[in-house]
Amino acid sequence: MSTYLYGANVHANGIRQHYLRYGGTRAGRDPVIIVPGITSPAVTWGFVAEHMGKVFDTYVLDVRGRGLSSVSDSLDYSLDAQAADLIAFATTLGLARYSVVGHSMGARIGVRAARSMPAAMARLAMIDPPVSGPGRRPYPSQLPWYIDSIRQSRDGMSADAMRAFCPTWTDEQLALRAEWLHTCDERAIRTSFEGFHTDDIHADLPHLKIPALLVTAGRGDVVRDTDVDEIRTLVPHLDHTRVQNAGHMIPWDDEAGFYAALGDFLGASLPPLAARR
């Protein structure tokens, strides 16, 4: 039986924030908010939320400028605005305690939000966050990879055409990305990509006082061992797990390994992954 409940919109931090909800209230367990990466509308994380919904009340956000959330030529797409969105989303929904699972850009959003120490944020799982920033090595992906695929998707794009950008993905994954990528606003993507190199999340990390988990990919060169060592010095209570057989899109490459890496960090372990038909 599916754990999907509904999709909805909420007005929070002055914009429309669209989200998907899975699982429903789970007594004694904090809800989980999934914050996706730079070009991942909420629906593309549905397969993860579907499984997490078996254990947790799970919400997946469309970050502003993606999916069905607000978009405009004048909207502020900065990291600060995105972090404020996350806090306002949880507050508007009345979540007294919640955990955040942020992937890539979403992890940076979680770090920036946690810096302000919102009382209701209980845990933060950072999934392969870009460690680029002022004076640091650049993020390994290039901006044209995002922009070219978005422009193609705006004109209508097949799963086969998307394979040129994501050659290791399944047909189902490619089809979903081809269907939804056009909802990613180009200016939002440019702003976020530039922010990977101008926003200093390392300055935020010492302010991270809640339990924190870093999950990194064994392939992809986003977070190296030396980066993990540095983050540990900034967040001494950090837990870390590396998913060796995955690239940056960890649950796409090794879904079972991703859930194993989360362990019981969120307050309970997820069940084994059943084979999908």
N, C-alpha and C positions, 0 to 999 in steps of 0.2 A: 504494500500500500504506500502511495506517495505521501511524503511529509509536507508537500507544498500546501500552503493555506491560501495565500492571495498576494496580489501586488497592490500597492496603494501609494498615495502621495500625501505628504505632510508639508505644511508651511513652517519652515524653521530657518532661522538666521536670515530672514527676509527673502527666501527663494522657495521654489517648489523642489522638494526632495522626494524622488521616487525610490521605492524599495520593494523588495520581495521578502515574504515571511514564510518560514518553514518551521514545523514542529509544534509550535504553541508553547504555552506556559509549562515549565517543568519544575515542580516543587523542589526547593532546596538547591537549585542550580541557576547560576547567573546566566542571563541571556548573552548571546554572542552577536556582535556586529562585525560583518565581513566588509572590509573596505578594499575594493579591487585596485588594480594597477592602471597605468596611464591610458591604455586603450581597451579596457575591459569593462563593458557595461555589466550591470548586475546579473543579467540573464546568463552570461557566459560562466558565472560561478555557480549556476544552479545545481550542477551535478555534485559540487562539494556541499552546498547548503542542504541538498536533499539528504545526504548521508549524515551531516551534522545535526539535522533536524530530528533524527532518531533519539538524540540524547539532550539536545539543547534547543531552547527557543532561539531561532536563528534569523537574523535580518541581514540582507545584502543590499548595500547602498549603490545607487547610481551617483557617482561623484559628479558635482556640477560640471556641465558641459559634456556629459556622456549619457547615453541611454535616454531615459524619459525625464530626467531632472532638468532644471532651468538652464537655458542657454541664451546668450545674446551677444551682440557686438560690443557691449559695454560692461559685461559682467566681469567681476574681479575673479580671476582664476589663480590667484596666488596660493601658496601653501598655507599662509595664515588664514585665508578665507576658507579653505578646505577643512582645516582643523577646527575652525569655529563652527562649520557646518556639522561636523561629527558630534561635537558636544551639544549643539542645539538640537540635533536630531534626537539624541538620547533623552534630553531634557523634555522635549515636546511630547515624546511618547511616554514619559513618566517612568523611565527605567531607573529604579532606585540603585541598582548595581548592574554592571555589565562588563563583559570582556570584549576586547577588540582583537580581531585577526586581520592584519593589514598586509597585503602583498605588494612588494615593490614600491611604487608611489604611495600606495595605501599604507604601507608600513611607515613611511616618512610622515604621512598625515597623522598617524597614530602617535608617533613620537612628538610631533609639534603640539598635538592636542594634550598629551600627557604632561608636557612641560608646565602647563597652567594648573596642573593638579586638580582636575575636576573630581569632586568627592565621590561620584558614582562610578568612575572608571576603576575597575578592580584589577585587571590584568591586561597585558599587551603582548601579543605574539607578533613578532616582526618576521615576515617571510621574505627572505632574500632582498633586503632593502638596498637601493643604490647608495653607495658610500662616497660618491663623488661630491664635490663641493669646492669652495674657494681654495685654490692652491693644491687641489688633489687631482688624481688621475681622472680622466673623463669617463663617463658612463660608457660601457663597451658597445651598446647599440647606437646606431646613427639616426638622426632625425629623419632623413629621407625614407628610411624603411617604414616609418609610421605614416608620413605624409603621402607617399606614393600609394600605399595600400588604401588609405582613407579616400583619396581622390578616385581611385578605381571603384571603390565600393559605392561612392555617391552616384556613379553612373550605372550601377548594377553589376554585381560580381558573382561569379559561380564559385563553388567550393574548389573546383579544379584550378581556377585562377588564383585563389587564395593560397594554394599549395606552394606557389613560387615564393611566398613570404614565410610560410610555416610548413616546411617539407616533412617534418616528423609527425604532424598531427593526424588524427583519424579523420575519416570522411565526415563524421558527425560533428567533430570539433571545428573543422574547416567550414562546414555549412553554416554553423551558428555564428561564427565570426564574420563570414561573408554577409550574413543577414543583418547583423547589428552594427558593424563597424562604421557605417555611414552616420550613425548617431553621435559619433565623437567629433566635437567641434574642432576644426583645425587650429583656431587660435588658442583654445584650451590646451591642446596637445603641445603646441609650440611653447606656451608659457610654462607648462609643467616640465617639459624637457629642459628648457633653459634654467628652471629652478633646480633641477638636479645638480647644476654646476654653480649656482649662486647662493642657494640656501645652505646654511651650515647646520646640519642636524647634529653634528658632533658636539656643538655647543649646547644642544638641547639635552643630550643623553645624560649628563650628570644630574639633571633635575628629574630623572625617571626613578621614582621611589616605589612604584608598585611592582609586583612580581613581573618579570620580563623574560620572554623566551625568544631566542634568535634561531630561526630555521634557515639553513643555507643550502644552496644547490652544489652538488659535487662537480657539475659542469657549468660552463657559462661565464666564469671569470667576473661575476658581479661582486661577490664577497670572498676575498682570499683569506687564508689563515692569518696573515698579518693583520688584516682588518678585524677579524674576530678578536685577536689579542688586544688590539687597541680599544675595541668596544668594551671588552671585559674590564679594562682599566677605568673606563668611564662609568660603567654600570657593574660594580663588583658582584652584585647578586644575580647577574645574568646566567640563565641556563642556555646551552647551545647544543643543537643537533644538526648534523649535516646529512642530507639525503644524497648519497653518493651517485646513484644512477639517474639523477634528474638534472635537467637544465633549469634555467631561470623560472620557467612556468612549471613549478614543481608538481602540483597535483595532476597536470596534464601528462607529464612524463612518468610519474610514479605515484599514483593516487594512494595506494596502500602505504607506501613509504611516507607520504605526507601525513597521513593520520597517525602512523606509528611515531613520527617525530613530534607530533603534538602531545602524545602520551596522555597523562592525566592533568596536564598543565591547566586546562580550562575548568577543572573541578571534577572531571570524570573522563574515563577513556571511551573512545569510540569503538563500536563493535567491528569485528572483521568485515572486510569488504566482500560482499557477495558478488559472484560473477554476473555481469549484466547480459541480458539477452540481446 
